[in-house]
Amino acid sequence: MSFSFTLHATDGAARTGSISTARGTIRTPAFMPVGTAATVKAMLPEQVRATGADILLGNTYHLMLRPGAERIARLGGLHRFMNWDRPILTDSGGFQVMSLAGLRKLTEEGVRFSSHIDGSKHLLTPETSMEIQRLLGSDIVMAFDECPALPADRATIEASMRLSMRWAQRSRDAFGDRPGHALFGIQQGGLEPDLRAESAEALQAIGFDGYAIGGLAVGEGQDAMFGVLDHAPAMLPADKPRYLMGVGKPADIVGAVARGVDMMDCVLPTRSGRTGQAFTRRGPVNLRNARHRDDPRPLDAACTCPACQGYSRAYLHHTIRSGEIIGAMLLTWHNLHYYQELMAGLRLAIDAGRLAAFQAEFDAFQNAGDIEAA
Amino acid sequence: MSFSFTLHATDGAARTGSISTARGTIRTPAFMPVGTAATVKAMLPEQVRATGADILLGNTYHLMLRPGAERIARLGGLHRFMNWDRPILTDSGGFQVMSLAGLRKLTEEGVRFSSHIDGSKHLLTPETSMEIQRLLGSDIVMAFDECPALPADRATIEASMRLSMRWAQRSRDAFGDRPGHALFGIQQGGLEPDLRAESAEALQAIGFDGYAIGGLAVGEGQDAMFGVLDHAPAMLPADKPRYLMGVGKPADIVGAVARGVDMMDCVLPTRSGRTGQAFTRRGPVNLRNARHRDDPRPLDAACTCPACQGYSRAYLHHTIRSGEIIGAMLLTWHNLHYYQELMAGLRLAIDAGRLAAFQAEFDAFQNAGDIEAA
């Protein structure tokens, strides 16, 4: 099946839809768990699927270094390698190599950098990024871009955005025609509305299967991010998916969906799970805290995930504090379950035209304190 | 249901049977995965059960220090705490505190020691060990004993064994009458047949629900261990289960079963799984080895575990080398699956009176090299 996006319903700026791919359908708004090194850390792929995930994200930077894109291609591609037969989106590697302060050099051609694993030298360009993502077998390929950390001055943001737009064209040219695979462009422009608009126009002139909103969740704070999201999604075509990269906390996700975002990804639920931070209807809960030591209650009595169905807060506390792998397994599962349940709730609310009520209830719960009154 | 042992079949010294407990039946010969700190590391309990395990082992020493036996009792006992509703056997803590070289002091009363976690002072005696195992809710309680590392001189082994026999009586007295819970005595005596016989007689004079063979797998080597096992099981009652503590490699297990052992436990399959060592029909395989880097084949094409069904050697190599948790999860699962399959094979062979043929085939396979010829 070729790649397509179908809008189902709208509620204000928010919308539900479905993305069809050769490897299955993605219900939107969608949250994509991050499988950096060909694994969603501490989870088996069938467990990730059981939480409700329709698609995973893989990291080009990590995979090109270890085990290597050519090796993954020889082994039948990333899906087969990691035992996940549903859609995979790969990032371009651009964002992560730009984070290698001191270890990379940016030119018009691309980015030269040294591996954080063994110091070996590599070059990422729009052309090599497209080739690596092709070797991985990614269903949704991201254009190669770069973005400065915020705050940055306007001149820096403008120059960076225009470079990314030239790279977007080179990515499009290098991607070529690959039936069943999609290429997404990435809007840049920092917090500057006119630069965001210029970027959106440049991308649409090139033409992509979907459009990401990049350069956010890089230190600007939620207010500034929502400020951009009040305008940026509408600059992008309504009939293509809009993907907000690297977001975020549950409240960020709700706010982004309300502003017209269809797809998101973030390491937060998985990384936090490994360190004992749980996300719940009633806000975040730090299981490392000694107050849970003797608590026989589940993390969330209303949650149907294995961690909440089978274990006490005391057990989660014990295993996280003892560094036991099962603590990371259970809390990662809970967090991904919670995130997917949140997405399902958002989709139902939008379909029913009651997103405002959903948001009000979400906010009230998040501030209610983490344990139900007796 | 009260504790009982039923013999099903014998083949030479080997036997099959079943142990009935209030929490379910244990098929013997049985291998017990080790759940040191209220978790079989890197496994969910339902996954452990899916490998075929009928019973787990918990470590009194670790659990008394963290999270604490009183805390586990307040939380409903170890079964509920760790979400495992089938039988649990707990060791007495004796073996592990004796391993704390320099941090413990042995007297007639018991062992004073300092916690390896926080340096806090503790006392383990036959009486406190029975109390801790009662608080944990263990189904099979082990008498408190001590044993020297081998080699040791005869006088040391003799004195140690006699102390353990006095402690066995105190354990029996302190255990009292607990319907549905069993108490096992532990034979000591090192490699000395007459001391083993003296110990077996002393234990039977006291009377236990089962008898362990202790003081082996402490550095004496397989030949010396099998030398003891050629005689020691027959010194113990035929109508009670015989438990060989801390054993072992697959070949140790096969040899011990052939010599009349009914139960075993070992950290080897779980610990090895976390470091990339797999046990297979065709011998051990170190997945860290670079020869697996590009290998699309499963670890064992004939194995039905999730690691072998879903993943290549290349993937297992990649995740183990990258320190990804899924590598530990998959290889631990494989190893426990292999161990339980080995036990099932042994039980079938004994029931069919063809253990010798099973052993010959086991030996031939173990030495065949780890990949089937094309």
Interface residues (C-beta under 8 A of the other chain):
Chain A: A37 A38 T39 K41 A42 M43 L44 P45 R66 P67 R71 R74 L75 G76 F81 M82 N83 R293 D294 P296 P306 G310 Y311 S312 A314 Y315 H318 T319 R321 S322 E324 I325 I326 A328 M329 L330
Chain B: A37 A38 T39 K41 A42 M43 L44 P45 R66 P67 R71 R74 L75 G76 F81 M82 N83 R293 D294 P296 P306 G310 Y311 S312 A314 Y315 H318 T319 R321 S322 E324 I325 I326 A328 M329 L330
